[in-house]
Each structure stands twice: as structure tokens, then as C-alpha cells.
Amino acid sequence: MTHQEALAQSVRALGGTWDTQRAVTALRDAGVGEGDRIQLEKRARKALRDVAATGLIVKTDPDSATYRIADQ
């Protein structure tokens, strides 16, 4: 399972607002969160961007990595 797939699965299951820390936790819980804090945060932000590219989530603040579920 890729980081994007793991995060998308968590987003679908849990909904709500997503930031770097919540994404790191979700990736760890899915068993794909390995590395030091900086590596984990980089992977989480990349996964958030990848999931956003699918249209599942949208960025809420242009100055931070904060996303919410896209309006259906």
C-alpha cells in the first residue's frame, strides 16, 4: 500500500480536517510511517498533496498543509 492509498483510506473512514500531524499519525497507524520526524512529515505532506490531486480533499489555507474533505 502506498502512502497516498493509506492516507486516502483514512480520510474516507475518518473525514474531517487533515494536517501534517494527523496525516503522520494515520500513516503510522496504517503501517507505512517509518523514519525520523522530518522524513515522516515530508512523506505526510506529499501524501496530502497526492490525495488532494485526486479531488478527495481540498486545501483550506494556502500558507499551510491543511485540507478538508471536498464538497461532493
N, C-alpha and C positions, 0 to 999 in steps of 0.2 A: 504494500500500500504506500502510495506517495504521500508527501506532506500535504499536498493540495487535497487529495482524496480524503485523508484522515480529518483535515480541518473542515472540509465541506460536510462530511458526515456529522461532525459535532455541531456545526452551525445549524444543520437541518433539525437535529434532535433537540438542541437547547434554545435556539433562537436568540433574540436579544441583541445587545451591543457587544462588539468584539474589538478588543485592543491587543497590543502585543502580549501583555501578560496573560490574558485569557487564552490567547492562541497557543502560547508556550505550554500552559497547563493542559490544554486539550491535546496537543501533540504528544506530550509526555504520557498522558493517560491512554493514548492510542498506541503507545509503544514505539513511536518514531521520533521521540525527543531526546537526542543524545548530544553530548558536547558541553562546553562551558557556557556560562550565561550569555556572553556576546554571540557565540555561534547559535545558540537557541533563539535568541531574539532576532537575529538576521534571518534565520530559516522561517520563523513565525511571520515576520513582516512580508517575506517573499510569498509564503503560502497565502496570507491575506490578500496580497495583490493578485495572485493567481486565481483565487476563489472569486474575487471581485470581477476579474476578466470574464468569468462565466455568467455574471449577472445575478448571482445568488445574493451577494452583499454589495452595498454601495458605501463609498467613503463619506463620512459625515463632516469631517473637518479637514480642509486642505493642508493644514500645518501639523497634523498628527496622524498616526496609523490607527484611526478609529473608524469602525464600519458598523453598519446596521443591516438587517435583512432588507432586501429590496422590496419595494411595494409590488404586489402582484397585480 
